[in-house]
Amino acid sequence: MNCFEGQAADAARVESVRLSSDEKSVVIIDQTQLPGKMEYRILSTAEELWEAIYKLRVRGAPAIGICAGYGIYCLARQIGTEDEQQFRKEFSRLKDYLDSARPTAVNLSWALDRMERVVLSDSGRTVPEILGLLREECRSIHREDIEMCTKISEYGLTLLKDGDGVLTHCNAGPLATSRYGTGQGPLFLGKERGMEFKVFADETRPLLQGARLTAYELQKAGIDVTLICDNMAGMVMKNGWVQACMVGCDRVAANGDTANKIGTSSVAVLAKYYHIPFYVLGPTSTIDRNCKSGEDICIELRKPEEIREMFYREPAAPKDVKCYNPSFDVTDSSLITAIVTEKGICYPPYTESLARLFEQA
């Protein structure tokens, strides 16, 4: 094993979200503090959990789902009643409150709905019995995500060759998930196995997640990474430095349209022009079968201060200048070469290949 292989393994297994040992709170890495410092936050109240999800202290669709599962379990323990009906009513209120933190990432509502089904599944159970089942369910969500990310990384790695140049957008590595990652998962797994890649990481708004998080994770793993501004992607593609684009996703519509961090669709258009494969990687939990196309995906708008002021010593733009700051855009399915899931690689037409994933299940 060379000196970087151990670094790759350590970086790939970072625990960005976990349940505290006393099971009263959720412990997260505060991603808004990286790369300057590694700071852990303890989230014990509904308000703390909501704020952490909204402020992107915990982010990445899978990590949000894990945090939501653990969070609603901790809050359920605090309800403090043995009355089954009252417990269910309060649980639903807390679930709806947490669900309002981020509208686009489907894993938030997916995990909360999954936990609520446990509560509503059998009206004959006592509150302690329900809490025991909730505990099992939130741990299952985390365990399953580790398995999913590993499989996604395995499938994604089959699409790359040793020495490839890979362009990635946003952050879809271990910090955003629970193991390896989705969009960057094949890079970490390949590094562990002795493969070398030349990665170009877009800086990525909002909150410069590519610059602060992707570059940090890849460099820590000993992977050759070059940070570029988003508007430089076309240049590196034209130079022939990119053989594949790999990104994560926050929601996939039934037709294959995909919501990911703002700017992803621009990367996909450029990749199409330069005949570079564009791959979207994510677990099947991000596939929203009730969402027919990208037109049905709600796009979250962020505060203008994130553009004007955040991360600058002085404001970078005139005070009170109007800002348009969408968190996501939608990449049309016609621009996507393949969608990589834990159940396999899907190719167009996505209305058929995505549906088959659930038929198999």
N, C-alpha and C positions, 0 to 999 in steps of 0.2 A: 504493500500500500504506500503510495507516495504521500508527501506531506499535505497535499490538498484533499485527498480522499476522506480523511477524518474530518476535515472542516466541512466538506459537503454533507457528510452524514449528520453532523451536529446541526448545521443550518437547516437541513431538511426536516429535522425532528423537533424544532422549536415548538413549545406549547404556548400558543397565543391566548387560549381560553381554557379555564379549568374550573371545576367545582372545588371550593375550599374544603379543607379536611374536616371541618365541623358541619359542612353542608348547609351553612347559613348564608353564604354569599358566593358570588362569582368573581374569580380573579382573572384579570385580563392584562395583557401588555398594552399600555396606552400608545397606540400607533401614531398619535399626533405629536408625540415627543421624540420619535425616531427621525433621523439617525443620531441626534445629539445625545440622547440618553435613553437607557433602558429603564422605564418606570412602570411598575405594576400598580394597578388600581383594584381596590376591593369594592364591589358593587353589592349593596345589601338592600337597597330600597327600590321601589318601582321608579322613582324619579331618577335615581342614579343610573339604573339600567337604561331607561329611555334616553337620558342625556348622552350616555356613552355610545349608544347606537346612532343617535342623530348627529352627534359631533364627530363621528367617524373615529372615536377612540378604539372601538372594535369595528372592523369592516372586512369586506370580502364576504360574498354570499354564504359560503359554508360556515365561516366563523360566526357570522350573525345568527345563523340557525342554531349553532351549538350554544351560543350565549343566550339566545332566547329560551331554549329548552331548559338549560340550567337555571336561568333567571326566574322563569315562571314556577319552577319547582321550589326555589327558595322562597318566593313570595307566597306560594301556597302553604308552606309551613308556617307562615306568619299570620294566616287568616284567623286562627284562634277560635274556632267554633267546632263543636261536634255535630251540629245540625247539618245534615247532608244537603238539604236544599239551599240553605244560606251559604254553605261553602261553595256550591256550584255557581250561585249567583255572583259571589264576590270573585271567584276564579275567572268567570267570563268577563267581568269588568276589568280586571287586571290584564287579561289577555288582549282585550280590545285596546287598552291604553298602550301597551308595548307595541302592538301591531301598527300603531299610528306613527311610529318613529321614522320609518323609511318606507315609502310607497312602492319603489321600483323593484328592489331585491326580493324575489319571490320566496327565498328560503326563510325569511322572517315569518311570514304568514304560514308557510308550510310547516315549520317546526311548532309554532303556537297552535295551529289547527290539530296537529298530531297529538300534542299534549292534551288539548281539550277533549279529543275523542276518548282518551283514557278516562277522563272525569265523567263523561256522559255515557260511557259504554254500558254501565250496569247500575241501575238505581238502587240495588239492594246492598251495595258495599258501604261499609263504614268509612268515615273520614280517614282514620289511620290506614285502612286498607288502600284507599285511593292514593294517599301520599306514598305508600310503598310502591305502587304501580307507577306513579309519576317518577319516582327515583329511578326505577328500572328503565323507563322510557327515555329520559334525558341522557342517561349513560349510553343507551343504545344508539341514540342520534350521534353522539360523539364517536363511538366505536365504529359505527357504520361509515361515518365520514372518513375515518382513517383508511378503512378498507377501500372505499370508493376512490379516494385520491390516489392510492397506490395503483389501482387498476387503470385509472385514467392515465397516469404517468406511464404505465407499461404500454398501453395502446398508443399513446402519443409518441413514445420513443421509437416505435416502428416506422414513423413518418419522417424520421431524421436520419442523417448519416454523420459519421464522425467527421468533424471539421466544418460542419455547416455553419453558415451565418444565419442567425435567427433574430427577427425583430419582434419585440413584445410591447404591449401597451397596457398601462395601468399596473396593478400588482395582483397577481394570482399565484403567489408562492405560499410557503408555510405560514406566514403571518396571517394570510387571508383564509386559511383553511385549518387543517389539523395535521397534515403529513404531506410532504413534498409540494403539494399545491395542485392546481389545475392547469392554467395556462403556462406556468413555469415549471410544473412538476416534471416533465420529461427532461428538462435541463439538469435538475438536481439528481434525478435517478441516473441519467447518462453519466454525469460526473462521477457518481459513486462507482460506476462500472468502467471507469477509465476513459470515457469518451471526452472529447474536447469540442467546445462550441465557441463561436464568436457572437456574443449577444449585443444587440443594440436596443437599449431601453429608452422609450419615449418618456419625457418627464411627466406628462399626463396630469391634467386638471381633472377634478378639483383637488386641491391640497397637494399637488405635485407628488402624487403617490408613486409614480415610476421613479422619480429622482430620489425621493426620501426612502422608499421601502424596497422596490425591486432592485435598484442599484446596490443598496445596502445588503440585501440578502444574497445576491449573486456574488458580490465581492467577498463577503464573509465565507462563502463556500469555495472560493478559489476559482470561480468561473470567470472567464474573460468577458468583461462587460464594459461597454462604452455608452455613456449617457448622451442622449441627443435631445434637442428641443423637438416638440411635436412636428413643427413645420420643416424639419430636416429629413423626415422619413423618405420623401421622394428622392432626395439626393443620394442617400445610401443605397436605395433600391436601384437607381439608375447606374450607380458605380459597380453593380454586380456583387455587392457585399452581403446580400440577403438571399437565402435560398428558401426560407419559410417564415411566415408570420404566425405566431401563436398567441392567442388572447384567451382570457377567461370570459365568464358571462354571469349576468345577474338575473336574467329571465330570457327564456327561449319560447317563442310562440309556436303554435302547432304547425305552422308552415315553414319554420326554420328561421324566421326573422329573429334577430338577437339583440337584446339590450346589454350594453357594456359601457364602460366609462366614456365620457364625451371625447370624441376624436377617433374612436374605433372605426366608425364608418369611413372616415377619410383614409385611414390606413388600408381598409379593404378595397376602396376604389383605386388607390395607388397600386396595390398588389395586383389587382385585376389588369391594370394597364401594363404593368411590367411582367406579367405572366408568372407571378410568384404565388404559390399555394397559400391560402389564408385559412387557418384552422381555428375553430372555436372549441375550447375544452371546458367541460363542466359536468357535474353529476346530474342524473335524471331528475333530481329534486328541483332543479332550476327550470325544467320544462313545464310550462303552464298549458295544459291541454285545453283549458277553458278560454285561452287567449288565442283567437284565430290567426291574428297577424300582428306585426309591429305597430300598426295603427291603434291597437287596443291597449298598448303598454303605456301606463302613466309615467311620465318623465319628471323626476324630482328636480325642483329648482332650488339652488343654494343661495345664500346671502351674498350681496355684492362685495362685502368687506373681504371675502376670500380672494377676490381678484385685485381689489384696490390696495389692500393693506397687508394681508397675511404673509408672513415670512420675510417682510421687508422692514428694515430699520425705520425708514420713513415711507409714507404712502407712495406707491408707484404710479398712481394715476391722480388726476384732479379730484379734489374732494367733491363728493356727491355726483360725480359723473354717472350717467345711467349705465347699468351693467346687466348683461344677460348671462346667467351662470347656470345652465343646465348641468346636472350631474352625469347624465347618460345621453347617448344617442342610440338609434336603432340601425343596425346593419342589415340591409336587405339580404334575404336568403340567396339571391342570385349571385352574390359576391362571395359566398362562403364555400370553400372547397369541400370541407367535411366538418362534422360536429362529433367530437370525441367524448364519449361517456364511459362510465364504468362497465356498461354492458356491451360496449363495442363501438366501432366507428360507423357513423351514419353518413351516407352520401345522398345527393339529390336523386329523386324528388323527396324533400324532407317530410311532406305530408304523409308519405308512405313509410319511410325508414324510421322516423321518430315514433310513429304509431306502432310499428312492429316491436319496439323496445318494450312497450307495455303489454302487448299481446303475449310476448314471451313470459313476462312476469305472471 
